[in-house]
């Protein structure tokens, strides 16, 4: 049976103020019937707050509207959560309790001690556990509020990645990324320019006695070093991206099983950039702004998000100079750009019983 999704298209049918995307978002939230899901319940909003010079995360305008709608629907309490490091700099992107209307808290607490560990039996490759945020698990309703964009490791980041990489401990993120492969450094190619060291967001790299040292306790395999290296002296084994998708899907499924029937999804299809917001920078959009999707099925909303992006006109001038991509337009845009099928995690989640890829759209105008 197809899952119904609400869709507010970005493009207005006229220049009337009630046709703008902000007004449509209000109507989408009304159609979402939040009261049925959140009344007298504790609601956690999981979103990515970004960092650095990035500003293409979800605009605080929409966050405030969402929180106001949840309060009007009778939510007992509401908080926003993300990684500790991103919460610490959230104010740089306009996210404050005053602006958003609710507290903004580190996902596993201020000291990373607030998590619950679940064994993976049998282990998946080297993944023998899943460490999930206790503050999220202690909530009654999970609202997965995601900005959809490209991603170099797994093809794209949306509702699933927002949970699997954002509702876990730092150690768990490292364990997940490790399933994609290891970093390899070519001594002969390296010019010791220190760009990798200076641009590592987790301070995991140093040069000692002329050799690159990687502190894998901090490294989360984000590939910043690989992509910024002018000599291409660092590479990652790309052959296991489906394993990474599998590990992410397993983590997402474990969390969603806890919230069976008490999870909501909103995917923002705006400012759809080449890389994840974790890069700490904003690049030009790959396609025109599409709109907003909402629903109750993570598989359906991810499928629909990818389908809508795949149908949108590709703005090639958004790519960095010299960026190579596949000319085969029968493939999804993200696969043409990153060489990885973004639908892999959707299929895996569907196989795990997390939802259906069959959907219908109810347009909100």
ROKENU-230417 format. One line per field, with one value per residue (C-alpha): residue in one letter; residue number from 0; x, y, z; chain. Coordinates in pm, whole numbers, plus 50000, padded with zeros to 5 digits. Example, Ala and Ser with C-alpha at 12.3 -4.5 7.8 and 13.67 -1.06 7.14 Angstrom:
// ROKENU-230417
res <- [A | S]
n <- [0 | 1]
px <- [51230 | 51367]
py <- [49550 | 49894]
pz <- [50780 | 50714]
chain <- [A | A]
END
This chain:
// ROKENU-230417
res <- [X | X | X | X | X | X | X | X | X | X | X | X | X | X | X | X | X | X | X | X | X | X | X | X | X | X | X | X | X | X | X | X | X | X | X | X | X | X | X | X | X | X | X | X | X | X | X | X | X | X | X | X | X | X | X | X | X | X | X | X | X | X | X | X | X | X | X | X | X | X | X | X | X | X | X | X | X | X | X | X | X | X | X | X | X | X | X | X | X | X | X | X | X | X | X | X | X | X | X | X | X | X | X | X | X | X | X | X | X | X | X | X | X | X | X | X | X | X | X | X | X | X | X | X | X | X | X | X | X | X | X | X | X | X | X | X | X | X | X | X | X | X | X | X | X | X | X | X | X | X | X | X | X | X | X | X | X | X | X | X | X | X | X | X | X | X | X | X | X | X | X | X | X | X | X | X | X | X | X | X | X | X | X | X | X | X | X | X | X | X | X | X | X | X | X | X | X | X | X | X | X | X | X | X | X | X | X | X | X | X | X | X | X | X | X | X | X | X | X | X | X | X | X | X | X | X | X | X | X | X | X | X | X | X | X | X | X | X | X | X | X | X | X | X | X | X | X | X | X | X | X | X | X | X | X | X | X | X | X | X | X | X | X | X | X | X | X | X | X | X | X | X | X | X | X | X | X | X | X | X | X | X | X | X | X | X | X | X | X | X | X | X | X | X | X | X | X | X | X | X | X | X | X | X | X | X | X | X | X | X | X | X | X | X | X | X | X | X | X | X | X | X | X | X | X | X | X | X | X | X | X | X | X | X | X | X | X | X | X | X | X | X | X | X | X | X | X | X | X | X | X | X | X | X | X | X | X | X | X | X | X | X | X | X | X]
n <- [0 | 1 | 2 | 3 | 4 | 5 | 6 | 7 | 8 | 9 | 10 | 11 | 12 | 13 | 14 | 15 | 16 | 17 | 18 | 19 | 20 | 21 | 22 | 23 | 24 | 25 | 26 | 27 | 28 | 29 | 30 | 31 | 32 | 33 | 34 | 35 | 36 | 37 | 38 | 39 | 40 | 41 | 42 | 43 | 44 | 45 | 46 | 47 | 48 | 49 | 50 | 51 | 52 | 53 | 54 | 55 | 56 | 57 | 58 | 59 | 60 | 61 | 62 | 63 | 64 | 65 | 66 | 67 | 68 | 69 | 70 | 71 | 72 | 73 | 74 | 75 | 76 | 77 | 78 | 79 | 80 | 81 | 82 | 83 | 84 | 85 | 86 | 87 | 88 | 89 | 90 | 91 | 92 | 93 | 94 | 95 | 96 | 97 | 98 | 99 | 100 | 101 | 102 | 103 | 104 | 105 | 106 | 107 | 108 | 109 | 110 | 111 | 112 | 113 | 114 | 115 | 116 | 117 | 118 | 119 | 120 | 121 | 122 | 123 | 124 | 125 | 126 | 127 | 128 | 129 | 130 | 131 | 132 | 133 | 134 | 135 | 136 | 137 | 138 | 139 | 140 | 141 | 142 | 143 | 144 | 145 | 146 | 147 | 148 | 149 | 150 | 151 | 152 | 153 | 154 | 155 | 156 | 157 | 158 | 159 | 160 | 161 | 162 | 163 | 164 | 165 | 166 | 167 | 168 | 169 | 170 | 171 | 172 | 173 | 174 | 175 | 176 | 177 | 178 | 179 | 180 | 181 | 182 | 183 | 184 | 185 | 186 | 187 | 188 | 189 | 190 | 191 | 192 | 193 | 194 | 195 | 196 | 197 | 198 | 199 | 200 | 201 | 202 | 203 | 204 | 205 | 206 | 207 | 208 | 209 | 210 | 211 | 212 | 213 | 214 | 215 | 216 | 217 | 218 | 219 | 220 | 221 | 222 | 223 | 224 | 225 | 226 | 227 | 228 | 229 | 230 | 231 | 232 | 233 | 234 | 235 | 236 | 237 | 238 | 239 | 240 | 241 | 242 | 243 | 244 | 245 | 246 | 247 | 248 | 249 | 250 | 251 | 252 | 253 | 254 | 255 | 256 | 257 | 258 | 259 | 260 | 261 | 262 | 263 | 264 | 265 | 266 | 267 | 268 | 269 | 270 | 271 | 272 | 273 | 274 | 275 | 276 | 277 | 278 | 279 | 280 | 281 | 282 | 283 | 284 | 285 | 286 | 287 | 288 | 289 | 290 | 291 | 292 | 293 | 294 | 295 | 296 | 297 | 298 | 299 | 300 | 301 | 302 | 303 | 304 | 305 | 306 | 307 | 308 | 309 | 310 | 311 | 312 | 313 | 314 | 315 | 316 | 317 | 318 | 319 | 320 | 321 | 322 | 323 | 324 | 325 | 326 | 327 | 328 | 329 | 330 | 331 | 332 | 333 | 334 | 335 | 336 | 337 | 338 | 339 | 340 | 341 | 342 | 343 | 344 | 345 | 346 | 347 | 348 | 349 | 350 | 351 | 352 | 353 | 354 | 355 | 356 | 357 | 358 | 359 | 360 | 361 | 362 | 363 | 364]
px <- [50000 | 50134 | 50226 | 50078 | 50321 | 50241 | 50423 | 50449 | 50611 | 50849 | 50738 | 50430 | 50134 | 50098 | 50264 | 50001 | 50168 | 49980 | 50155 | 50506 | 50679 | 50651 | 50272 | 50261 | 50467 | 50199 | 49933 | 50149 | 50182 | 49805 | 49751 | 50007 | 49753 | 50027 | 49781 | 49717 | 50088 | 50222 | 49948 | 50066 | 50388 | 50758 | 50886 | 51247 | 51337 | 51649 | 51810 | 52160 | 52271 | 52578 | 52905 | 53185 | 53089 | 52789 | 52449 | 52243 | 52104 | 51732 | 51652 | 51556 | 51240 | 51107 | 51234 | 51044 | 50726 | 50755 | 50808 | 50511 | 50293 | 50401 | 50319 | 49979 | 49919 | 49964 | 50315 | 50413 | 50775 | 51000 | 51375 | 51607 | 51918 | 52234 | 52602 | 52771 | 53015 | 52733 | 52516 | 52812 | 52820 | 52448 | 52411 | 52629 | 52348 | 52075 | 51973 | 51906 | 51639 | 51492 | 51470 | 51363 | 51130 | 51272 | 51601 | 51886 | 52075 | 52375 | 52254 | 52442 | 52477 | 52750 | 53005 | 52892 | 52783 | 52409 | 52366 | 52239 | 52443 | 52277 | 52474 | 52477 | 52456 | 52615 | 52840 | 52821 | 53183 | 53350 | 53021 | 52937 | 52719 | 52488 | 52515 | 52201 | 52124 | 51947 | 51777 | 51622 | 51523 | 51364 | 51132 | 50782 | 50783 | 51071 | 51046 | 51318 | 51366 | 51617 | 51789 | 51844 | 52175 | 52449 | 52711 | 53047 | 53048 | 52693 | 52548 | 52308 | 52209 | 51845 | 51615 | 51807 | 52152 | 52017 | 51938 | 52208 | 52494 | 52331 | 52151 | 52458 | 52785 | 53107 | 53253 | 52953 | 52991 | 53352 | 53245 | 52984 | 53224 | 53486 | 53261 | 53325 | 53699 | 54026 | 54238 | 54555 | 54837 | 55089 | 55419 | 55566 | 55282 | 55250 | 55393 | 55345 | 55133 | 54932 | 54596 | 54465 | 54575 | 54447 | 54109 | 54031 | 53711 | 53796 | 54168 | 54253 | 54563 | 54920 | 55260 | 55529 | 55882 | 55753 | 55490 | 55114 | 54963 | 54587 | 54428 | 54144 | 53972 | 53877 | 53861 | 53510 | 53611 | 53441 | 53687 | 53762 | 54134 | 54105 | 53910 | 54116 | 54456 | 54606 | 54837 | 54570 | 54800 | 54513 | 54253 | 53979 | 53872 | 53548 | 53456 | 53244 | 52994 | 52705 | 52844 | 52837 | 52476 | 52397 | 52549 | 52356 | 52030 | 52081 | 52140 | 51837 | 51618 | 51725 | 51623 | 51294 | 51193 | 51197 | 50958 | 50724 | 50429 | 50561 | 50789 | 50734 | 50948 | 50996 | 51247 | 51350 | 51434 | 51603 | 51966 | 52048 | 52427 | 52700 | 52824 | 52687 | 52636 | 52906 | 53162 | 53110 | 53066 | 52788 | 52826 | 52583 | 52266 | 52273 | 51905 | 51639 | 51462 | 51191 | 50984 | 50902 | 50793 | 50630 | 50506 | 50508 | 50722 | 51099 | 51134 | 50861 | 50992 | 51350 | 51231 | 51016 | 51296 | 51538 | 51276 | 51197 | 51565 | 51625 | 51354 | 51481 | 51707 | 52075 | 52267 | 52616 | 52767 | 52724 | 53010 | 53365 | 53609 | 53732 | 53476 | 53417 | 53076 | 52906 | 52727 | 52481 | 52157 | 51979 | 52151 | 52039 | 52210 | 52384 | 52520 | 52649 | 52830 | 52951 | 52957 | 52726 | 52361 | 52170 | 51875 | 52082 | 51986 | 51620 | 51614 | 51791 | 51547 | 51256 | 51403 | 51429 | 51056 | 51093 | 50841 | 50749 | 50902 | 50553 | 50405 | 50152 | 50185 | 49913 | 50009 | 49971 | 49905]
py <- [50000 | 50341 | 50589 | 50937 | 51228 | 51597 | 51813 | 52191 | 52299 | 52593 | 52759 | 52982 | 52974 | 53349 | 53638 | 53641 | 53632 | 53316 | 53136 | 53175 | 52872 | 53007 | 53025 | 52683 | 52543 | 52668 | 52486 | 52174 | 52166 | 52205 | 51913 | 51710 | 51690 | 51719 | 51706 | 51336 | 51259 | 51504 | 51610 | 51565 | 51405 | 51492 | 51573 | 51570 | 51744 | 51591 | 51822 | 51909 | 52253 | 52272 | 52450 | 52670 | 52897 | 52688 | 52855 | 52616 | 52424 | 52456 | 52824 | 52922 | 53074 | 52724 | 52584 | 52849 | 52784 | 52411 | 52460 | 52701 | 52445 | 52169 | 52387 | 52475 | 52100 | 52044 | 51899 | 51861 | 51960 | 52012 | 52024 | 52032 | 51814 | 51762 | 51686 | 51861 | 52048 | 52179 | 52282 | 52484 | 52697 | 52688 | 53057 | 53134 | 53011 | 53182 | 52883 | 52994 | 52899 | 53248 | 53228 | 52864 | 52863 | 52561 | 52437 | 52315 | 52030 | 51806 | 51471 | 51261 | 51520 | 51771 | 51499 | 51236 | 51004 | 50999 | 50705 | 50348 | 50072 | 49784 | 49477 | 49382 | 49003 | 48876 | 49178 | 49347 | 49359 | 49551 | 49698 | 49504 | 49765 | 50059 | 50354 | 50569 | 50901 | 50854 | 51196 | 51096 | 50751 | 50910 | 51120 | 51013 | 51139 | 51170 | 51443 | 51393 | 51740 | 51707 | 51916 | 51696 | 51735 | 51534 | 51336 | 51208 | 50891 | 50762 | 50955 | 51175 | 51287 | 51303 | 51168 | 50843 | 50999 | 51267 | 50985 | 50726 | 50977 | 51235 | 51042 | 50850 | 50896 | 51025 | 50675 | 50531 | 50776 | 50665 | 50301 | 50366 | 50551 | 50281 | 50039 | 50238 | 50175 | 50308 | 50615 | 50562 | 50822 | 50835 | 50962 | 51017 | 51240 | 51443 | 51799 | 51849 | 52159 | 52086 | 52156 | 51822 | 51895 | 52253 | 52164 | 51848 | 51934 | 51684 | 51762 | 51402 | 51462 | 51573 | 51547 | 51395 | 51351 | 51418 | 51143 | 51189 | 51053 | 50994 | 50974 | 50739 | 50796 | 51140 | 51061 | 51014 | 50938 | 51251 | 51275 | 51644 | 51563 | 51354 | 51612 | 51914 | 51758 | 51931 | 51635 | 51365 | 51202 | 51077 | 50832 | 50622 | 50277 | 50354 | 49992 | 49947 | 50232 | 49985 | 49845 | 50199 | 50232 | 49898 | 50009 | 50338 | 50158 | 49919 | 50212 | 50404 | 50093 | 50029 | 50382 | 50377 | 50044 | 50221 | 50487 | 50250 | 50460 | 50774 | 50925 | 51211 | 51323 | 51657 | 51680 | 52023 | 52016 | 52355 | 52461 | 52112 | 52124 | 51887 | 51802 | 51752 | 52046 | 51890 | 52036 | 52372 | 52554 | 52632 | 52585 | 52671 | 52465 | 52179 | 52212 | 52479 | 52475 | 52207 | 52238 | 52056 | 51696 | 51561 | 51218 | 50924 | 50678 | 50722 | 50497 | 50681 | 51028 | 50939 | 50775 | 51077 | 51322 | 51145 | 51112 | 51486 | 51581 | 51341 | 51511 | 51864 | 52047 | 52005 | 52336 | 52225 | 52565 | 52483 | 52231 | 52318 | 52383 | 52059 | 51843 | 51526 | 51363 | 51084 | 51201 | 50911 | 51091 | 50758 | 50751 | 50965 | 51303 | 51213 | 50892 | 51087 | 51324 | 51087 | 50747 | 50593 | 50492 | 50704 | 50465 | 50194 | 50300 | 50335 | 49976 | 49851 | 50027 | 49884 | 49535 | 49588 | 49661 | 50033 | 50143 | 50134 | 50300 | 50326 | 50669 | 50926 | 51304 | 51530 | 51872 | 52164 | 52491]
pz <- [50000 | 49903 | 50174 | 50143 | 50162 | 50189 | 49936 | 49936 | 49608 | 49634 | 49310 | 49362 | 49125 | 49162 | 49341 | 49615 | 49961 | 50055 | 49769 | 49915 | 50063 | 50419 | 50394 | 50231 | 50520 | 50761 | 50559 | 50535 | 50916 | 50949 | 50710 | 50906 | 51194 | 51455 | 51745 | 51685 | 51720 | 51978 | 52221 | 52582 | 52461 | 52478 | 52130 | 52013 | 51688 | 51535 | 51283 | 51163 | 51279 | 51054 | 51123 | 50993 | 50703 | 50605 | 50593 | 50379 | 50675 | 50751 | 50796 | 51155 | 51005 | 50938 | 51268 | 51464 | 51264 | 51336 | 51710 | 51731 | 51549 | 51789 | 52089 | 51941 | 51892 | 52265 | 52289 | 52654 | 52588 | 52287 | 52234 | 51933 | 51935 | 51733 | 51781 | 52071 | 51845 | 51624 | 51917 | 52045 | 51727 | 51641 | 51720 | 51417 | 51194 | 51396 | 51608 | 51964 | 52216 | 52184 | 51803 | 51770 | 52070 | 52253 | 52406 | 52183 | 52349 | 52269 | 52140 | 52396 | 52668 | 52743 | 52822 | 52565 | 52847 | 52778 | 52544 | 52539 | 52378 | 52194 | 52079 | 51712 | 51697 | 51488 | 51428 | 51089 | 50973 | 51260 | 51388 | 51702 | 51874 | 51817 | 52056 | 52052 | 52220 | 52554 | 52542 | 52210 | 52337 | 52646 | 52426 | 52325 | 51965 | 51719 | 51455 | 51193 | 51035 | 50751 | 50486 | 50181 | 49994 | 49827 | 50017 | 49897 | 50106 | 50069 | 49775 | 49967 | 50313 | 50417 | 50686 | 50735 | 50760 | 50997 | 51241 | 51181 | 51192 | 51418 | 51691 | 51804 | 51993 | 51837 | 51868 | 51685 | 51396 | 51360 | 51365 | 51095 | 50866 | 50914 | 50724 | 50406 | 50405 | 50540 | 50467 | 50266 | 50253 | 49965 | 50105 | 49759 | 49639 | 49958 | 49955 | 50332 | 50266 | 50583 | 50415 | 50540 | 50896 | 50899 | 50751 | 50948 | 51141 | 51416 | 51457 | 51379 | 51167 | 51240 | 51075 | 51292 | 51164 | 50813 | 50830 | 50837 | 51157 | 51189 | 51532 | 51446 | 51778 | 51640 | 51268 | 51136 | 50774 | 50644 | 50348 | 50397 | 50388 | 50073 | 49879 | 49987 | 49917 | 49607 | 49539 | 49578 | 49832 | 50050 | 49933 | 50084 | 49974 | 49787 | 49731 | 50040 | 50026 | 50028 | 50354 | 50491 | 50374 | 50538 | 50868 | 50853 | 50773 | 51065 | 51302 | 51174 | 51198 | 51557 | 51656 | 51465 | 51617 | 51954 | 51818 | 51637 | 51521 | 51694 | 51431 | 51186 | 50893 | 50720 | 50433 | 50309 | 49937 | 49918 | 49877 | 49751 | 49747 | 49631 | 49980 | 50330 | 50569 | 50791 | 50551 | 50718 | 50388 | 50146 | 49770 | 49489 | 49460 | 49209 | 49115 | 49170 | 49506 | 49496 | 49813 | 50135 | 50194 | 50510 | 50608 | 50846 | 50645 | 50619 | 50314 | 50122 | 50203 | 50107 | 49784 | 49694 | 49780 | 49548 | 49274 | 49282 | 49279 | 48991 | 48783 | 48849 | 48598 | 48683 | 48704 | 48601 | 48674 | 49045 | 49032 | 49139 | 48850 | 48698 | 48877 | 48676 | 48659 | 48468 | 48152 | 48179 | 48263 | 48314 | 48654 | 48946 | 48969 | 49294 | 49142 | 48842 | 49079 | 49354 | 49182 | 49442 | 49404 | 49658 | 49653 | 49825 | 50179 | 50074 | 49951 | 50263 | 50498 | 50301 | 50328 | 50705 | 50722 | 50797 | 50532 | 50166 | 49861 | 49709 | 49773 | 49661 | 49691 | 49831 | 49706 | 49946 | 49759]
chain <- [A | A | A | A | A | A | A | A | A | A | A | A | A | A | A | A | A | A | A | A | A | A | A | A | A | A | A | A | A | A | A | A | A | A | A | A | A | A | A | A | A | A | A | A | A | A | A | A | A | A | A | A | A | A | A | A | A | A | A | A | A | A | A | A | A | A | A | A | A | A | A | A | A | A | A | A | A | A | A | A | A | A | A | A | A | A | A | A | A | A | A | A | A | A | A | A | A | A | A | A | A | A | A | A | A | A | A | A | A | A | A | A | A | A | A | A | A | A | A | A | A | A | A | A | A | A | A | A | A | A | A | A | A | A | A | A | A | A | A | A | A | A | A | A | A | A | A | A | A | A | A | A | A | A | A | A | A | A | A | A | A | A | A | A | A | A | A | A | A | A | A | A | A | A | A | A | A | A | A | A | A | A | A | A | A | A | A | A | A | A | A | A | A | A | A | A | A | A | A | A | A | A | A | A | A | A | A | A | A | A | A | A | A | A | A | A | A | A | A | A | A | A | A | A | A | A | A | A | A | A | A | A | A | A | A | A | A | A | A | A | A | A | A | A | A | A | A | A | A | A | A | A | A | A | A | A | A | A | A | A | A | A | A | A | A | A | A | A | A | A | A | A | A | A | A | A | A | A | A | A | A | A | A | A | A | A | A | A | A | A | A | A | A | A | A | A | A | A | A | A | A | A | A | A | A | A | A | A | A | A | A | A | A | A | A | A | A | A | A | A | A | A | A | A | A | A | A | A | A | A | A | A | A | A | A | A | A | A | A | A | A | A | A | A | A | A | A | A | A | A | A | A | A | A | A | A | A | A | A | A | A | A | A | A | A]
END
